Amino acid sequence: MYPSLPRPDAGAATLPPAEALRVAVIGLGYVGLPLAVALAGRFETIGIDIDTRRIGELAAGHDRTGEIDRDRLDASRLSLLAEPDRCPPCDFYIVTVPTPIDGATRPDLAMAEAASRTVGRMLPAALAEGRVPVVVYESTVYPGVTEDICAPILEAASGLECGRDFFLGYSPERINPGDREHTIDKITKVVSGQTPEVLGRVASLYGAVTSGGVFRAASIRAAEAAKVIENAQRDINIAFMNEIAQIFSRPDISVWDVLDAARTKWNFLPFAPGLVGGHCIGVDPYYLAHRAEQVGVDPRVILAGRGINDSMAGWVAQELHAARKGKPGSVLVLGLTFKENIPDLRNSKVADMVCALGRLGHAVTVHDPHADAAEAMHEYGIPLVANALAKRYDTVVLAVPHREYLETGGAALRGMVQKGGTPADLQGVLGEAADWTL
């Protein structure tokens, strides 16, 4: 065991002076970069990402995620590192790496575990310098991961004792890619700590960078659970909307007409059908279901919702195929990213729909003004065609309502459809300009 060294009072609820505090953020993706930039406005902050290309782009002022513009990057005092062993000792180490699922929809904690080993190797230097480091996880996990899985890894990598030489915190990320209203400096941050005193330190850190304040969760497990149910709740509600869309398609009732009427009731929840992709809503319910099964509970509602949403892309493809009476044709799909106005292709269900249409014999062309063509080809084997809008097709599908398509307008998009063809507006955003919707 690493010997105890003289160190400041770990129980102090307030932070050292801003000029003395040092923070490391491990992982500079959609979550980590905005957080690191916000922290760098108040504290000495080091952003760490082992992707050297990512570090090079950020150093040059380019954020490929589109979350932080060039002016903010250029003005930021954030230090960037691709080599974790070059990071100076810190007071806080904040882990913001992805937590995906594997091919069997089981939680894949490999990146969180690797990041924990990396941070663990940093902790002795922080302790030797007289700091009492706190390791805060933001990655979405099921309750218990921080304390039961990550803490032992930190101890093994550092030779230190958790709860004595270093401490744990958890503050679930709430970044919504492309959302310019609910940014890290405005939202309420849920925070938790291993002890009341550590909770105070974590709350002070995050409270310094957000005007939305902090909510002190009762425990680390409660904070972990709060995050995972936030997205599971949305997933289940969207699944209900997808199911009613399928029901109402049988008697040829527009689900959008139904929703327009239902939304006049004051307490009707404004969810809508759609393809549920991305790194959060399409993933997090599986973390909750995994934990449910661990404790002997059958997560019937959670998995039923996931099943409906995961199958929605195939159902849409079948409906488009049926609209042509089973005759394959040319199809233009507008948008490939998992949501509008961002370049994020993670877990795109539009890609599933494209593949399903291809299996049905259709010749599918895909256009997206925000997605990276090389990434689309690498992740899904789908080429993006830049000049696709200059032609006409048997079927035109507005899959992702990017601002460019909305500015083009429904009438112009409808004009890309061959006579007798099928225009499809998957999110019902074009109104009467597109006369056929799912």
PECOR-V736680 format. One record per backbone hydrogen bond with DSSP energy under -0.5 kcal/mol. NH is the residue of the N-H (numbers start at 1). CO is the residue of the C=O. Records with the same first field share a line. If there is no record, write none. Layout:
# PECOR-V736680
NH=CO / CO
This chain:
# PECOR-V736680
2=159
8=130
12=9
20=17
21=17
23=44
24=92
25=46
26=24 / 94
27=25 / 48
33=29
35=31
36=32
37=33
38=34
39=35
40=36
41=37 / 38
42=39
43=39
44=18 / 21
45=43
46=23
47=79
48=25 / 46
49=81
52=50
55=51
56=52
57=53
58=54
59=55
60=56
61=58
62=57
63=61
64=62
66=63
73=69
74=70
75=71
76=72
79=45
81=47
84=82
86=83
87=84
91=22
92=22
93=134
94=24
95=93 / 136
96=26 / 94
102=106
105=102
108=100
109=107
113=109
114=110
115=111
116=112
117=113
118=114
119=115
120=116
121=117
122=118 / 119
123=119 / 120
124=120
125=122
126=122
127=123
128=124
129=125
130=127
131=126
133=131
134=91
135=167
136=93 / 134
137=169
138=95
139=95
145=142
148=144
149=144 / 145
150=145
151=146
153=149
154=150
155=151
156=152
157=153
158=154
159=155
162=160
163=166
164=161
165=161
166=161
167=133
169=135
170=192
171=137
173=138
177=175
179=176
180=178
183=181
186=183
187=183
189=213
190=188
191=215
192=170
194=168
199=195
200=196
201=197
202=198
203=199
204=200
205=201
206=202
207=203
208=204 / 205
209=206
210=206
211=185
212=187
213=210
215=189
216=214
217=191 / 215
223=219
224=220
225=221
226=222
227=223
228=224
229=225
230=226
231=227
232=228
233=229
234=230
235=231
236=232
237=233
238=234
239=235
240=236
241=237
242=238
243=239
244=240
245=241
246=242
247=243
248=244
249=245
250=246 / 247
251=247
252=249
253=248
258=254
259=255
260=256
261=257
262=258
263=259
264=261
265=262
268=265
271=269
276=274
277=275
278=346 / 347
282=277
283=280
284=280
285=281
286=283
287=283 / 284
288=284
289=285
290=286
291=287
292=288
293=289
294=290
295=291
296=293
297=292
299=297
300=298
303=299
304=300
305=301
306=302
307=303
308=304
309=305
310=306
311=307
312=308 / 309
315=311
316=312
317=313
318=314
319=315
320=316
321=317
322=318
323=319
324=320 / 321
325=322
326=321
327=324
328=326
331=363
332=395
333=331 / 365
334=332 / 397
335=333 / 367
338=344
342=339
348=345
352=348
353=349
354=350
355=351
356=352
357=353
358=354
359=355
360=356
361=358
362=357
363=329
364=362
365=331
366=383
367=333
373=371
376=372
377=373
378=374
379=375
380=376
381=376 / 377
382=376
383=381
385=366
386=384
388=385
390=387
391=388
393=416
394=330
395=330
396=422
397=332
398=396 / 424
399=334 / 397
400=334
402=400
405=402
406=402
407=403
408=404
409=405
413=409
414=410
415=411
416=413
417=414
418=393
421=418
422=394
423=421
424=396
425=436
426=398 / 424
428=425
433=430
434=431
435=433
